[in-house]
Amino acid sequence: MARRFVIRATGPARPGQTATLSTALATAGLRLLDMDQHVAFGQVRLEALVETDDEVDVAALLPSAGDICGLDCRVEEIGPEANQRWAEEAVAPRWRLSVLGPRISAEVVAEVATLTASEGLTIERIERLSAPPSLDAGPEVLAHGACLQWRLRGESADPQALRERMLALSERFAVDVTLQPADLWSRHRRLVCFDMDSTLIQAEVIDELARRHGVFDEVAAITARAMRGELDFQQSFRERMRKLEGLDESVLAEIAESLPLMPGAERLMHHLKRLGYRTAILSGGFTYFARYLQQRLGFDEIHANELVIRDGKVTGEVAEPIVDAARKAQLLEQIAEREGLDLAQTVAVGDGANDLQMLARAGLGVAFHAKPLVRREAALSVSTLGLDGLLYLLGYPEHALEGE
């Protein structure tokens, strides 16, 4: 009858330890079923699950390996219950939980650990993605914020309740706590689509146009009616556009030159392009400004609303079709299909209610500095860091990005 053992080897990390220990196991004729190794703060932890049909004293094989490797090796025979638990864990869902913010304190880690435990999720590993020094150093030292990534395994009893508790924890400690499946596609995203206004730029362009034309209060009143549900997006958009009739075309260039980029936008785009992602702007704003951002930041394509201009003046009309919530989601799907990508390989980033359909269709939908409704509805949200915080959600450690 087959017997199974867990071998745990720990000690100061140095080259050759895994080779030596695994060679000893092979020499003894042990079948390797599973293995895990982790190095932290100069110490290695190597664990192997092995099986044998012989009545061999597995522990007797290890002292020589321990002497050679400099490791403390211990053996534990596992019974039927532990064996069953191992089999169940092997097929349990896996997750990536990210904690990111200007700083991460021990209290935040304690709260997250308590939360995952209460949901029956097992922590397999915690990895730091942000750069040194201290996680709690603050934004004056950590230029790109702090991030810890947790690898979890298990099935949440109530996913919706878990999400609500994560949001509450995020708001309480001014951090972002996100959870995404660690599935086949989680490290193979290839297309990233962005909203423009209040996502890529720190402005709503239509408001800036209205200010320059002296009709800001009128446009704001229409926006308020839309937010109360009295007008849908297309109705409110057309009414606001009519208020801009007669605006001089030269104002567009002046506003474009003064648009404030969202913090982290340039760094994010630099790395996305270097890493081979396709990028697009899908905006309910205007192509004039999206084109400006395309030239400045290097987007592969843009889709927005085309202002109609005649004789150097804005007419108050836009060309069809209007890019609204449904159109954004449709464009995301069309680009993915054209590029030969599975929708699971897509990422969408936006802040408003008209981004929700796009966020829902993407493999990874991120509400960025979003309104409360959007944060509650979106799968993930980032509210404490700049746009380059998306790199952490994509799984990139800072040392790997900045080291090249």
Secondary structure, 3 states (H helix, E strand, C coil): CCEEEEEEEEEECCCCHHHHHHHHHHHCCCEEEEEEEEEECCEEEEEEEEEECCCCCHHHHHHHHHHHHCCEEEEEEECHHHHHHHHHHHHCCEEEEEEEECCCCHHHHHHHHHHHHHCCCEEEEEEECCCCCCCCCCCCCCCCCEEEEEEEECCCCCHHHHHHHHHHHHHHHCCEEEEEECCCCCCCCCEEEECCECCCECCCHHHHHHHHHCCHHHHHHHHHHHHCCCCCHHHHHHHHHHCCCCCECHHHHHHHHHCCECCCHHHHHHHHHHCCCEEEEEEEEEHHHHHHHHHHHCCCEEEEECEEEECCEEEEEECCCCCCHHHHHHHHHHHHHHCCCCHHHEEEEECCHHHHHHHHHCCEEEEECCCHHHHHHCCEEECCCCHHHHHHHCCCCHHHHHCC
